[in-house]
Amino acid sequence: MAGERATPLLKDELDIVIPTIRNLDFLEMWRPFFESYHLIIVQDGDPSKTIKVPEGFDYELYNRNDINRILGPKASCISFKDSACRCFGYMVSKKKYIYTIDDDCFVAKNPSGEDINALEQHIKNLLSPSTPHFFNTLYDPYREGADFVRGYPFSLREGVPTAVSHGLWLNIPDYDAPTQLVKPRERNTRYVDAVLTIPKGTIFPMCGMNLAFNRDLIGPAMYFGLMGDGQPIGRYDDMWAGWCTKVICDHLNLGVKTGLPYIWHSKASNPFVNLKKEYKGIYWQEDIIPFFQSVTLPKECKTVQECYLELAKLVKAKLSSVDPYFTKLADAMVTWIEAWDELNLAGDGSAKALNDTAK
């Protein structure tokens, strides 16, 4: 393990994106695992507030003023006063891989009492194939000590590239507000030593607090929507990105893994505040989920951008009758892709050059 930490996996190919409103003291616990990597910190809320980052970390920090300056009118697609602002970090990164984590998440321990290097496990997930077309009952067949079981078709054993690695959490579960209210003291203590591929055609509730993805393969689909200040909904940002991403991964023959690694989620958010943010989403998801379960993208859509723009059209056509918000969201999805392409297709690093925030 010491040798791996001396030469971290993908050291120059991965950015860690962190949304925050507070000083990042939590990084001290992550120092052995994060210090060799570049951080992109997206400051939410009041841009005049100074965010302190522990010494020794290589980072760039963006606040709302930076977002407005870099994106201009297109900054309207980036949520304000919501952790969905993190997706701006995905947009300005120039690396192949992204890991994103919340600032109330700490290093967990495995059943043997050893610290879990969550980032290392995510990287292993992303660098091994996925098996969305046929379920392996030993879960991930590419892990050490596992393989394909009897009856698994040899024609499918090569797998497909993994686009997303979805990690889990010990301690505070990722529950919605009604479940929080009826189970206020429940804690997740189950450590399940498993990674599995989510099957093709199955969507899932993606949590953004412990998430990694291949930015080259799926980055433009990782838009966390319009949430927070000025919007009628919150706390559905990562789920919206997960639904869109999974539909596009299925279409483009890419894989999504879930399971290991675990982090320690330390702080339960207020269920009454959460209910106010979620209550429309709780109703709307009864229409949103069947929409995503039935979406079929045209064969002509070959890139993530083409898929995402087609999805935006379908959102406007099929979900605007649920609420006018979805018309606004569909327009923001288009704006997001336009902004992504402006910053990334030129390849000149202009976004980073515009960041004059002191470190």
C-alpha positions as CSV (number, residue, x, y, z in Angstrom):
1,M,0.0,0.0,0.0
2,A,2.8,2.4,0.8
3,G,4.2,2.0,-2.7
4,E,0.8,2.7,-4.3
5,R,0.6,5.9,-2.2
6,A,4.1,7.0,-3.3
7,T,3.0,6.7,-7.0
8,P,-0.8,7.3,-6.9
9,L,-2.9,5.8,-9.7
10,L,-3.9,8.3,-12.4
11,K,-2.1,11.1,-10.6
12,D,-2.0,13.3,-13.6
13,E,-5.3,12.1,-15.2
14,L,-7.8,12.8,-12.4
15,D,-9.3,15.9,-10.7
16,I,-11.2,15.8,-7.4
17,V,-14.2,18.1,-7.4
18,I,-15.6,19.4,-4.1
19,P,-18.6,21.8,-3.7
20,T,-18.5,23.7,-0.4
21,I,-19.7,26.6,1.7
22,R,-17.2,26.2,4.5
23,N,-13.5,25.8,5.2
24,L,-12.2,22.4,4.0
25,D,-10.7,21.1,7.2
26,F,-12.1,17.7,6.3
27,L,-9.3,17.3,3.8
28,E,-6.8,16.7,6.6
29,M,-8.3,13.2,7.1
30,W,-8.1,12.6,3.3
31,R,-4.5,13.9,3.0
32,P,-2.8,10.5,2.6
33,F,-5.1,9.8,-0.4
34,F,-5.8,13.2,-2.0
35,E,-2.7,15.2,-1.5
36,S,-1.1,14.0,-4.8
37,Y,-4.1,15.0,-6.9
38,H,-5.4,18.3,-8.2
39,L,-8.6,19.6,-6.5
40,I,-11.3,21.8,-8.1
41,I,-13.2,23.5,-5.4
42,V,-16.6,25.1,-6.3
43,Q,-17.6,27.6,-3.6
44,D,-21.3,27.9,-3.2
45,G,-23.2,30.8,-1.7
46,D,-21.6,34.1,-0.8
47,P,-18.6,34.7,-3.1
48,S,-17.1,37.3,-0.7
49,K,-16.6,34.6,1.9
50,T,-13.0,33.3,2.2
51,I,-12.7,29.5,2.0
52,K,-9.6,28.1,3.7
53,V,-7.9,25.1,2.3
54,P,-5.3,23.2,4.3
55,E,-1.7,23.7,3.3
56,G,-0.1,21.3,0.8
57,F,-3.0,20.7,-1.5
58,D,-2.8,21.7,-5.2
59,Y,-6.2,23.3,-6.0
60,E,-8.1,25.9,-8.0
61,L,-11.1,27.5,-6.4
62,Y,-14.1,29.0,-8.2
63,N,-16.9,31.1,-6.7
64,R,-20.1,32.5,-8.2
65,N,-18.3,35.5,-9.6
66,D,-15.8,33.3,-11.4
67,I,-18.7,31.2,-12.9
68,N,-20.5,34.3,-14.1
69,R,-17.3,35.7,-15.6
70,I,-16.3,32.4,-17.4
71,L,-19.7,31.4,-18.7
72,G,-21.3,34.8,-19.2
73,P,-25.0,34.5,-19.9
74,K,-24.7,30.7,-19.9
75,A,-23.9,30.8,-16.2
76,S,-27.7,30.5,-15.7
77,C,-27.4,26.8,-16.2
78,I,-25.3,26.4,-13.0
79,S,-27.3,26.1,-9.8
80,F,-26.8,28.6,-7.0
81,K,-27.0,27.7,-3.3
82,D,-27.1,24.0,-4.0
83,S,-24.4,21.4,-4.2
84,A,-25.4,21.0,-7.9
85,C,-22.9,23.8,-8.5
86,R,-20.3,21.0,-8.4
87,C,-20.9,20.2,-12.1
88,F,-19.2,23.5,-13.0
89,G,-16.0,21.7,-11.8
90,Y,-16.7,18.9,-14.2
91,M,-17.0,21.4,-17.0
92,V,-13.7,23.3,-16.4
93,S,-11.6,20.2,-15.7
94,K,-9.2,19.1,-18.3
95,K,-8.6,15.6,-16.9
96,K,-9.9,12.3,-18.2
97,Y,-11.4,11.2,-14.8
98,I,-13.3,13.0,-12.1
99,Y,-13.9,12.1,-8.4
100,T,-16.4,14.1,-6.5
101,I,-17.0,14.1,-2.7
102,D,-19.0,16.2,-0.2
103,D,-17.3,18.1,2.6
104,D,-19.1,16.1,5.3
105,C,-17.6,12.8,4.1
106,F,-14.7,11.2,5.9
107,V,-12.4,8.2,5.6
108,A,-14.3,5.0,6.5
109,K,-12.8,1.8,7.8
110,N,-13.2,-1.7,6.5
111,P,-14.2,-4.6,8.8
112,S,-10.5,-5.2,9.6
113,G,-10.2,-1.6,10.9
114,E,-8.1,-0.4,8.0
115,D,-8.7,3.0,6.4
116,I,-10.4,2.7,3.0
117,N,-8.8,4.5,0.1
118,A,-12.0,5.3,-1.6
119,L,-10.3,7.0,-4.5
120,E,-8.1,4.0,-5.3
121,Q,-11.2,1.7,-5.4
122,H,-13.1,4.1,-7.7
123,I,-10.1,4.1,-10.0
124,K,-10.0,0.3,-10.1
125,N,-13.7,0.3,-10.9
126,L,-13.3,2.7,-13.7
127,L,-10.3,0.9,-15.2
128,S,-12.0,-2.5,-15.3
129,P,-14.9,-3.4,-17.7
130,S,-18.6,-3.6,-16.8
131,T,-21.1,-6.3,-17.6
132,P,-24.5,-4.6,-18.2
133,H,-25.8,-7.2,-20.7
134,F,-25.7,-10.3,-18.6
135,F,-25.6,-10.4,-14.8
136,N,-22.8,-12.3,-13.1
137,T,-23.9,-13.8,-9.8
138,L,-20.4,-13.4,-8.4
139,Y,-20.9,-9.7,-9.0
140,D,-17.8,-8.0,-10.6
141,P,-16.0,-10.9,-12.3
142,Y,-12.9,-8.7,-12.8
143,R,-12.1,-8.4,-9.1
144,E,-9.3,-10.6,-7.7
145,G,-10.7,-13.9,-6.5
146,A,-13.7,-13.8,-8.8
147,D,-14.5,-14.8,-12.4
148,F,-17.5,-15.5,-14.7
149,V,-19.7,-18.2,-13.4
150,R,-20.8,-21.3,-15.3
151,G,-23.3,-20.4,-18.0
152,Y,-22.0,-16.9,-18.6
153,P,-21.7,-16.4,-22.4
154,F,-18.1,-16.2,-23.6
155,S,-19.1,-13.7,-26.2
156,L,-20.0,-11.2,-23.5
157,R,-17.0,-11.7,-21.2
158,E,-14.9,-8.9,-22.6
159,G,-17.5,-6.5,-21.1
160,V,-17.9,-2.8,-22.0
161,P,-16.0,0.3,-20.8
162,T,-16.9,1.6,-17.4
163,A,-18.1,5.2,-17.4
164,V,-19.4,5.6,-13.8
165,S,-18.3,4.3,-10.4
166,H,-21.0,4.9,-7.8
167,G,-19.7,4.5,-4.2
168,L,-21.7,4.1,-1.0
169,W,-21.6,5.3,2.6
170,L,-21.5,4.1,6.1
171,N,-23.1,5.9,9.1
172,I,-25.7,8.4,7.8
173,P,-27.7,6.8,5.0
174,D,-28.7,8.8,1.9
175,Y,-32.4,8.9,2.7
176,D,-35.2,11.2,1.5
177,A,-36.9,13.5,4.0
178,P,-39.9,11.2,4.8
179,T,-37.6,8.3,5.5
180,Q,-35.4,10.5,7.6
181,L,-38.4,11.6,9.6
182,V,-39.6,8.0,10.4
183,K,-36.0,6.6,11.0
184,P,-34.1,9.5,12.5
185,R,-31.6,7.4,14.4
186,E,-31.0,4.7,11.7
187,R,-27.4,4.3,10.7
188,N,-25.9,2.2,7.9
189,T,-23.5,-0.3,9.6
190,R,-23.5,-2.9,6.8
191,Y,-20.2,-3.2,4.9
192,V,-20.9,-5.3,1.8
193,D,-17.7,-6.3,0.1
194,A,-19.1,-6.2,-3.5
195,V,-19.1,-4.2,-6.7
196,L,-21.7,-4.9,-9.4
197,T,-22.7,-3.6,-12.7
198,I,-26.2,-2.0,-12.9
199,P,-27.9,-3.9,-15.7
200,K,-28.8,-2.3,-19.0
201,G,-32.3,-0.9,-19.0
202,T,-32.3,-0.3,-15.2
203,I,-32.0,3.2,-13.8
204,F,-31.0,4.0,-10.3
205,P,-30.9,6.8,-7.7
206,M,-27.4,8.2,-8.0
207,C,-25.8,9.9,-5.0
208,G,-23.2,12.5,-5.8
209,M,-21.4,12.5,-2.4
210,N,-19.0,9.6,-3.4
211,L,-18.9,9.4,-7.1
212,A,-16.3,8.9,-9.9
213,F,-16.6,8.9,-13.7
214,N,-14.7,8.8,-16.9
215,R,-15.1,12.4,-18.1
216,D,-14.0,11.5,-21.6
217,L,-16.7,8.9,-21.9
218,I,-19.7,10.5,-20.2
219,G,-18.7,14.0,-18.9
220,P,-21.3,16.1,-20.8
221,A,-24.1,14.0,-19.4
222,M,-23.1,14.7,-15.8
223,Y,-25.2,17.8,-15.5
224,F,-26.8,18.2,-12.1
225,G,-29.7,20.3,-13.3
226,L,-31.3,23.5,-12.1
227,M,-31.7,23.2,-8.3
228,G,-31.5,25.4,-5.3
229,D,-32.0,29.1,-5.2
230,G,-34.8,30.3,-7.5
231,Q,-35.9,26.8,-8.4
232,P,-38.9,24.8,-7.1
233,I,-36.9,21.7,-6.2
234,G,-33.7,20.6,-4.6
235,R,-31.9,17.4,-3.6
236,Y,-32.7,15.8,-7.0
237,D,-29.6,17.1,-8.7
238,D,-27.5,14.0,-8.5
239,M,-30.5,11.8,-9.3
240,W,-31.3,13.8,-12.4
241,A,-27.7,13.4,-13.6
242,G,-27.9,9.7,-12.8
243,W,-31.0,9.1,-14.7
244,C,-29.8,10.9,-17.8
245,T,-26.3,9.3,-17.6
246,K,-27.7,5.8,-17.3
247,V,-30.0,6.2,-20.3
248,I,-27.0,7.5,-22.3
249,C,-24.6,4.8,-21.1
250,D,-27.1,2.2,-22.1
251,H,-27.4,3.7,-25.5
252,L,-23.7,4.1,-26.1
253,N,-22.8,0.6,-24.6
254,L,-21.1,1.9,-21.5
255,G,-21.2,0.5,-18.0
256,V,-22.1,1.8,-14.5
257,K,-20.8,0.1,-11.4
258,T,-22.1,0.5,-7.8
259,G,-21.0,-0.8,-4.4
260,L,-17.4,-0.3,-3.1
261,P,-15.9,2.0,-2.0
262,Y,-17.5,3.3,1.2
263,I,-17.0,6.6,2.8
264,W,-18.1,7.8,6.3
265,H,-21.0,10.2,5.9
266,S,-20.9,12.2,9.1
267,K,-23.7,14.7,9.1
268,A,-27.4,14.2,8.7
269,S,-29.1,17.1,7.0
270,N,-32.3,18.6,8.6
271,P,-35.3,16.4,7.4
272,F,-37.8,19.4,7.6
273,V,-35.5,21.5,5.4
274,N,-35.0,18.6,3.1
275,L,-38.8,18.0,2.8
276,K,-39.3,21.6,1.7
277,K,-36.7,21.0,-1.0
278,E,-37.9,17.6,-2.1
279,Y,-41.7,17.7,-1.8
280,K,-42.4,18.5,-5.5
281,G,-39.8,16.0,-6.6
282,I,-41.5,13.3,-4.6
283,Y,-44.6,13.9,-6.6
284,W,-42.8,14.5,-9.9
285,Q,-40.6,11.4,-9.8
286,E,-43.7,9.2,-10.3
287,D,-43.8,10.7,-13.8
288,I,-40.0,11.3,-14.3
289,I,-39.0,7.7,-13.6
290,P,-41.4,6.1,-16.1
291,F,-40.2,8.6,-18.6
292,F,-36.6,7.6,-18.2
293,Q,-37.6,3.9,-18.1
294,S,-39.3,4.2,-21.5
295,V,-36.8,6.6,-23.3
296,T,-35.3,5.4,-26.5
297,L,-32.6,7.4,-28.2
298,P,-32.2,7.4,-32.0
299,K,-29.4,5.3,-33.5
300,E,-28.2,8.5,-35.1
301,C,-27.1,9.8,-31.7
302,K,-23.4,8.8,-31.6
303,T,-21.9,11.2,-29.1
304,V,-22.8,12.1,-25.5
305,Q,-23.7,15.6,-26.6
306,E,-26.0,14.4,-29.3
307,C,-27.7,12.0,-26.9
308,Y,-28.1,14.7,-24.3
309,L,-29.6,17.3,-26.6
310,E,-32.0,14.6,-27.8
311,L,-32.9,13.9,-24.2
312,A,-33.5,17.6,-23.6
313,K,-36.0,17.7,-26.5
314,L,-37.8,14.6,-25.0
315,V,-37.8,16.2,-21.5
316,K,-39.5,19.3,-23.0
317,A,-42.0,17.3,-25.0
318,K,-42.9,14.7,-22.4
319,L,-42.4,16.3,-19.0
320,S,-43.4,20.0,-19.5
321,S,-47.0,18.9,-19.0
322,V,-46.1,17.8,-15.4
323,D,-44.8,21.3,-14.6
324,P,-43.4,24.3,-16.5
325,Y,-40.2,23.8,-14.6
326,F,-39.2,21.0,-17.0
327,T,-39.4,23.4,-19.9
328,K,-36.9,25.6,-18.1
329,L,-34.8,22.5,-17.2
330,A,-34.7,21.3,-20.8
331,D,-33.5,24.7,-21.9
332,A,-30.8,24.7,-19.3
333,M,-29.7,21.2,-20.5
334,V,-29.1,22.7,-23.9
335,T,-27.3,25.7,-22.4
336,W,-25.1,23.3,-20.4
337,I,-24.0,21.4,-23.6
338,E,-23.3,24.7,-25.4
339,A,-21.2,25.9,-22.5
340,W,-19.4,22.5,-22.2
341,D,-18.5,22.6,-25.9
342,E,-17.3,26.2,-25.7
343,L,-14.9,25.4,-22.9
344,N,-13.8,22.0,-24.0
345,L,-13.7,21.7,-27.8
346,A,-11.3,24.5,-28.2
347,G,-8.9,22.8,-25.8
348,D,-7.1,26.0,-24.9
349,G,-7.6,25.9,-21.2
350,S,-9.2,29.3,-21.3
351,A,-11.5,28.6,-18.3
352,K,-8.5,28.0,-16.0
353,A,-6.7,31.0,-17.3
354,L,-9.7,33.2,-16.3
355,N,-9.5,31.9,-12.7
356,D,-7.6,34.6,-10.7
357,T,-8.8,33.4,-7.3
358,A,-5.9,33.5,-4.8
359,K,-4.7,30.2,-3.5
